[in-house]
């Protein structure tokens, strides 16, 4: 079974199909081979549409609202005595210490920084948005 999974994954890679497609190959069912294929392809279209929408929203520059539940800590090595919860509880802030975050692209440094910012300064997103609107309006007042 593992050989079949590897072969399917290799074919998907060569055909430029997502890893989702390969993963769904064993989870989809159909009364006939054609129905099975239709279910598999339909699922791939839904997956790609959702992924494309997410990509467009991320590149559109809209303000992003992060939630603690979205943050994955399973791939992060916190130093001894520091945990995700201790950062959210602002233990470092109350102790008068700084936090330095480093890691590769996409490891969550910015997201964690924004979560901490939102805890320290509730409502800052609204104030920043209002400030940006005010500055845009002020810039347009001189132009007609």
C-alpha positions in Angstrom: 0.0 0.0 0.0 2.9 2.4 0.8 4.3 1.8 -2.7 1.0 2.7 -4.3 0.8 5.9 -2.2 4.4 6.9 -3.3 3.5 6.1 -6.9 0.4 8.2 -6.8 2.3 11.1 -5.1 5.0 10.9 -7.8 2.3 11.0 -10.6 0.6 13.9 -8.9 3.9 15.8 -8.7 4.6 15.1 -12.4 1.1 16.2 -13.4 1.4 19.2 -11.1 -1.5 18.1 -9.0 -1.6 19.1 -5.3 -0.5 16.8 -2.5 -4.2 17.1 -1.5 -5.1 15.2 -4.6 -2.7 12.3 -3.7 -3.9 12.3 -0.1 -7.6 12.1 -1.2 -7.0 9.2 -3.5 -7.6 6.7 -0.7 -10.4 8.7 1.1 -12.8 9.1 -1.8 -15.4 6.6 -2.8 -17.6 6.0 -5.9 -19.9 3.3 -7.2 -17.9 3.2 -10.4 -14.4 4.2 -11.4 -15.9 7.2 -13.3 -17.8 8.3 -10.2 -14.7 7.8 -8.1 -12.6 10.0 -10.5 -15.3 12.6 -10.6 -15.4 12.8 -6.8 -11.6 13.0 -6.7 -11.5 15.8 -9.3 -14.4 17.7 -7.7 -12.6 17.7 -4.4 -9.4 18.9 -6.0 -11.3 21.8 -7.7 -12.8 22.8 -4.3 -9.4 22.6 -2.7 -7.7 24.7 -5.3 -10.6 27.3 -5.3 -10.3 27.7 -1.5 -6.5 27.9 -1.7 -6.7 30.5 -4.5 -9.2 32.6 -2.5 -6.9 32.5 0.5 -3.9 33.5 -1.5 -5.8 36.4 -3.1 -7.0 37.6 0.3 -3.5 37.4 1.8 -1.9 39.4 -1.1 -4.7 42.0 -1.2 -3.3 43.8 1.8 -6.5 43.7 3.9 -5.9 43.9 7.6 -5.6 40.4 9.0 -7.2 39.5 12.3 -5.3 36.7 13.9 -6.7 34.4 16.5 -4.8 32.4 19.2 -6.5 29.2 18.0 -4.9 29.6 14.6 -1.4 29.5 15.9 0.4 26.2 15.8 3.0 25.7 18.5 3.9 22.1 17.7 6.8 23.1 15.4 8.3 25.8 17.6 11.1 25.2 20.1 10.6 27.6 23.0 13.5 28.3 25.3 13.4 26.7 28.7 11.0 28.5 31.0 9.1 30.1 28.1 5.9 28.8 26.6 3.3 30.0 24.2 0.9 30.7 27.0 3.6 32.6 29.0 4.1 34.9 26.0 0.4 35.5 25.7 0.2 36.1 29.5 2.9 38.8 28.9 5.2 37.3 31.5 8.2 38.8 29.7 6.6 42.3 29.7 5.7 42.2 33.4 9.3 41.1 34.2 10.7 44.0 32.1 12.4 41.7 29.6 12.6 41.7 25.8 11.7 38.9 23.4 13.8 38.1 20.4 12.2 35.8 17.8 14.1 34.1 15.0 13.4 31.4 12.6 12.8 30.6 8.9 10.1 32.1 6.7 6.6 31.0 7.7 7.4 29.9 11.2 5.0 32.3 12.8 7.2 35.1 14.1 5.0 37.9 12.7 1.8 36.2 13.7 3.0 35.7 17.3 4.1 39.4 17.4 0.7 40.5 16.2 -1.1 38.4 18.8 1.1 39.9 21.5 0.5 43.4 20.2 -3.3 42.8 20.2 -3.1 41.7 23.9 -0.9 44.7 24.9 -2.9 47.2 22.9 -6.5 46.1 22.5 -8.3 47.9 19.7 -5.1 49.0 18.0 -6.3 47.7 14.6 -9.3 50.0 14.7 -7.2 53.0 15.7 -4.6 52.3 13.0 -7.4 51.9 10.4 -9.0 55.2 11.5 -5.6 56.9 11.4 -5.0 55.7 7.9 -8.5 56.8 6.7 -7.9 60.3 8.4 -4.5 60.7 6.7 -6.0 59.7 3.3 -8.8 62.2 3.7 -6.4 64.9 4.7 -4.3 64.1 1.6 -7.4 64.4 -0.6 -8.6 67.7 0.8 -6.0 69.7 -1.1 -6.7 67.9 -4.4 -9.8 68.3 -6.5 
